[in-house]
Amino acid sequence: MDMFATINQLSVLFILLIFGYVGCKIKALTPETGKVLTKVVFNITLPCTILSSVIAGNMSIAGGETFLFLLIVFLVYVLYAIIALPTAWALVKDKRLRGLYSFMMIFSNVAFMGIPVVNAIFGPHAVFYVAVFNIPFWILYFSVGVLMISGKSEGFNAKSLINPSMISSLLVIPLALIGFRAPVIIVEAVRLTGAVTTPASMLIIGVTLASTPLRNVFTDWRLYAMTIVKLIVIPIITWFMFRTFISSELLLGVVTVLSGMPTAAAAAMFAIQFENNEQTASSGVFLTTLLCGVTIPLIVYLLLS
């Protein structure tokens, strides 16, 4: 893994993000555009990205390895919580704001940014493991995550777990196990549609960040503390704790890199929906997204090279 190649790939992604940011600022794009693109990505292009990692028939996996990886991912989220919950308790006194800070540290942008970044660092074959990683993510995201931000169990809706991204993440496991291979014309159509995910995802994040006043981002010391824990402390501890349990360098690399992803962009959307400090949520997304361009290459260079 070449650190400079990683930096170059992340730079390309960040430029796409800037396109979305500037496009929103000059009114070429609007928040409504971001909402429409989000639906397109979640319901069409992201599922295709996930499926394209296996339907070409180039993936050969063992069932035991896959389910072991699923177990590891659940344990990884337990580790995130062990780190994030006391950190949030130390940073803020307000109970609901504490829940938001916990969410921002635990839930990363493993879909929108995770897939293109892992693809850039490890190659397209590694996208399968991001899909597997997303299964526990979606389950916890729409249950525990909603509870953290809303502060009440009524915010959870089990129907939210039934979505194309979740379904495609579940499908890739049996498809990979049986070595399924789709016709070439289907493979190419799914691949081309999935290729839209990366630029569209970066545009969405840029549009979302364009509505965040920069002064709110750079004046709250608690956001800096959260960002350090999120982008540096958590991936380092994750790598240190799991390197003795994960023999595969690829799996350890995927888990470590995904642990260093910025805060999920939906933190801001959830915060708006449940009226819980949406400016703080948007600022956290902005700051972690901005700084991950520096921290991810460093993590890759120091821990994985």
C-alpha positions in Angstrom: 0.0 0.0 0.0 1.6 3.2 -1.3 0.9 6.1 1.1 1.2 8.6 -1.7 -1.2 6.7 -3.9 -3.6 6.6 -1.0 -3.3 10.4 -0.5 -3.9 10.9 -4.2 -7.1 8.8 -4.1 -8.4 10.6 -1.0 -7.5 13.9 -2.7 -9.7 13.0 -5.7 -12.6 12.1 -3.3 -12.1 15.3 -1.4 -12.2 17.3 -4.7 -15.5 15.7 -5.5 -16.7 16.7 -2.1 -15.6 20.3 -2.9 -17.6 20.2 -6.1 -20.7 19.5 -4.1 -19.9 22.2 -1.6 -19.2 24.9 -4.2 -22.1 23.8 -6.3 -24.4 24.3 -3.4 -22.9 27.7 -2.5 -23.3 29.0 -6.1 -26.9 27.6 -6.2 -26.1 25.1 -8.9 -27.1 22.4 -6.4 -29.6 22.7 -3.5 -30.3 20.8 -0.3 -33.2 19.2 -2.2 -30.7 18.0 -4.8 -28.8 16.3 -2.0 -32.0 14.6 -0.7 -32.8 13.3 -4.2 -29.2 12.1 -4.7 -29.3 10.4 -1.3 -32.4 8.4 -2.4 -30.7 7.5 -5.7 -27.5 6.3 -3.9 -29.2 4.4 -1.1 -31.8 2.7 -3.3 -30.0 2.1 -6.6 -26.3 2.9 -7.0 -25.0 1.7 -3.5 -26.7 -1.7 -3.8 -25.2 -2.1 -7.2 -21.7 -1.2 -5.8 -22.1 -3.8 -3.2 -23.4 -6.5 -5.6 -20.8 -5.8 -8.2 -18.1 -7.0 -5.8 -19.4 -10.6 -6.1 -21.6 -11.1 -9.2 -18.6 -11.1 -11.6 -17.7 -14.5 -10.1 -14.2 -13.5 -9.0 -14.9 -13.8 -5.3 -14.0 -17.0 -3.5 -14.7 -17.1 0.2 -15.3 -19.6 3.0 -18.4 -19.4 5.0 -16.6 -19.7 8.3 -14.3 -16.8 7.4 -17.3 -14.6 6.5 -19.3 -15.3 9.7 -16.1 -14.9 11.8 -15.7 -11.4 10.2 -19.3 -10.6 11.0 -18.7 -11.5 14.7 -15.5 -9.4 14.6 -17.5 -6.4 13.3 -20.0 -6.7 16.2 -17.1 -6.9 18.6 -15.6 -3.8 16.9 -18.8 -1.9 17.6 -18.7 -3.0 21.3 -15.1 -1.6 21.4 -16.3 1.7 19.8 -19.0 2.0 22.5 -16.5 1.3 25.3 -14.4 4.2 24.0 -17.1 6.6 22.9 -19.6 6.5 25.8 -17.2 7.6 28.6 -15.6 10.1 26.2 -19.0 11.7 25.5 -19.7 11.7 29.3 -16.5 13.6 29.9 -17.1 16.1 27.1 -20.7 17.2 27.7 -23.2 17.4 30.6 -26.4 17.6 28.6 -27.9 14.0 28.3 -29.2 14.4 24.7 -26.1 16.2 23.5 -24.1 13.4 25.1 -26.0 10.9 23.0 -25.2 12.9 19.8 -21.5 12.9 20.6 -21.6 9.2 21.2 -23.3 8.7 17.9 -20.7 10.8 16.1 -17.9 8.7 17.5 -19.5 5.3 17.0 -21.1 5.6 13.6 -18.9 6.3 10.7 -19.4 7.0 7.0 -18.7 3.4 6.1 -21.1 3.4 3.2 -20.7 6.7 1.3 -17.0 7.1 2.0 -16.0 3.6 3.2 -16.6 1.9 -0.1 -14.7 4.3 -2.3 -11.8 4.7 0.2 -11.4 0.9 0.8 -11.6 0.4 -3.0 -8.9 3.0 -3.5 -6.6 1.5 -0.9 -7.1 -2.3 -1.2 -8.8 -2.8 -4.5 -12.3 -3.7 -5.7 -12.2 -7.2 -4.1 -12.2 -5.6 -0.7 -15.6 -4.0 -1.2 -17.2 -7.3 -0.3 -15.9 -7.0 3.2 -17.2 -3.4 3.4 -20.6 -4.9 2.5 -20.3 -7.5 5.3 -19.2 -4.7 7.6 -22.4 -2.8 6.7 -24.8 -5.5 7.9 -24.1 -4.8 11.7 -23.8 -1.1 10.8 -27.3 -0.9 9.4 -28.8 -2.9 12.3 -27.2 -0.8 15.0 -27.5 2.5 13.0 -31.3 2.3 12.8 -31.8 1.0 16.3 -29.1 2.0 18.8 -28.1 5.0 16.7 -31.6 6.4 16.6 -32.0 5.8 20.3 -28.8 7.8 21.0 -29.9 10.9 19.1 -33.7 10.8 19.8 -33.3 9.8 23.4 -36.3 7.6 23.2 -37.1 4.1 21.9 -40.1 5.4 19.9 -37.7 6.8 17.4 -36.8 3.2 16.2 -38.7 1.8 13.2 -38.0 -1.8 12.3 -39.2 -1.2 8.8 -36.2 1.1 8.3 -33.9 -2.0 8.3 -35.6 -3.2 5.1 -33.9 -1.2 2.5 -32.0 -2.0 -0.8 -28.6 -1.4 0.8 -29.3 -3.7 3.7 -30.8 -6.4 1.4 -27.9 -6.2 -1.1 -25.4 -6.5 1.9 -27.2 -9.6 3.0 -27.3 -11.1 -0.5 -23.6 -10.8 -1.2 -22.8 -13.5 1.4 -24.7 -16.4 -0.1 -23.8 -15.2 -3.6 -20.1 -15.3 -2.7 -20.4 -18.6 -1.0 -21.9 -20.4 -4.0 -19.6 -18.6 -6.4 -22.5 -17.0 -8.3 -21.7 -15.5 -11.7 -24.1 -13.2 -13.6 -24.2 -12.8 -17.4 -21.7 -10.3 -18.7 -24.3 -7.8 -19.7 -25.8 -7.8 -16.2 -22.3 -7.5 -14.6 -21.5 -4.5 -16.8 -24.8 -2.8 -16.1 -24.5 -3.3 -12.4 -20.8 -2.2 -12.4 -21.6 1.0 -14.4 -24.5 1.9 -12.1 -22.4 1.2 -9.0 -19.7 3.5 -10.3 -22.0 6.4 -9.8 -21.9 5.8 -6.0 -18.5 7.4 -5.4 -19.0 10.8 -7.1 -22.7 11.0 -6.0 -21.8 10.2 -2.4 -19.1 12.9 -2.3 -21.4 15.4 -3.9 -24.0 14.6 -1.2 -21.6 15.2 1.6 -20.4 18.4 0.0 -24.0 19.7 -0.3 -24.7 18.7 3.3 -21.6 20.5 4.6 -22.4 23.7 2.6 -25.2 24.5 5.0 -22.8 24.4 8.1 -21.5 27.8 9.3 -17.7 27.4 9.4 -17.5 29.5 12.6 -19.4 26.7 14.5 -16.9 24.1 13.3 -13.7 25.8 14.4 -14.7 27.4 17.7 -15.9 24.4 19.8 -13.1 22.6 21.5 -15.3 19.6 22.2 -15.5 18.9 18.5 -11.8 18.8 18.3 -11.6 16.3 21.2 -14.3 14.2 19.6 -12.5 14.3 16.2 -9.2 13.2 17.8 -10.9 10.2 19.4 -12.9 9.4 16.3 -10.1 9.6 13.7 -7.0 8.6 15.6 -7.7 7.0 19.0 -10.4 4.5 17.8 -8.6 3.2 14.7 -5.3 2.8 16.7 -7.0 0.9 19.5 -9.0 -1.2 17.0 -5.8 -2.2 15.2 -4.0 -2.9 18.5 -6.9 -5.0 20.0 -7.7 -7.1 16.9 -4.3 -7.7 15.3 -3.8 -10.8 17.4 -7.3 -12.2 16.4 -7.3 -11.4 12.7 -4.6 -13.2 10.7 -5.5 -11.8 7.4 -3.8 -8.5 6.6 -6.6 -7.5 4.3 -9.4 -8.0 6.9 -7.4 -6.2 9.6 -6.7 -3.4 7.1 -10.4 -3.0 6.2 -11.5 -3.0 9.8 -8.8 -0.5 10.8 -9.5 1.9 7.9 -13.3 1.7 8.4 -12.7 2.5 12.0 -11.0 5.8 10.9 -13.9 6.9 8.7 -15.5 10.3 9.4 -18.8 10.7 11.2 -21.8 9.4 9.2 -23.4 12.3 7.3 -26.8 11.1 8.5 -25.9 12.3 11.9 -27.0 15.8 10.8 -30.2 14.4 9.2 -31.1 12.4 12.4 -30.3 15.5 14.5 -32.7 17.6 12.5 -35.4 14.9 12.5 -35.2 14.5 16.3 -34.4 18.2 17.1 -31.1 17.5 18.8 -28.4 20.1 18.1 -28.3 19.9 14.3 -25.5 22.5 14.1 -23.3 20.5 16.3 -24.0 17.4 14.3 -23.2 19.2 11.0 -20.1 20.6 12.4 -18.9 17.2 13.6 -19.5 15.7 10.1 -17.6 18.7 8.5 -14.6 18.5 10.8 -14.1 14.8 10.7 -14.6 14.7 6.9 -12.1 17.5 6.4 -9.4 16.0 8.6 -9.8 12.3 7.6 -7.8 13.3 4.4 -4.8 13.6 6.7 -5.5 10.9 9.3 -6.4 8.0 7.0 -3.1 8.1 5.0 -1.2 8.3 8.3 -3.1 5.3 9.8 -2.4 3.3 6.6 1.3 4.3 6.6 1.9 3.8 10.3 -0.2 0.7 11.0 -0.8 -1.1 7.7 2.3 -0.5 5.5 
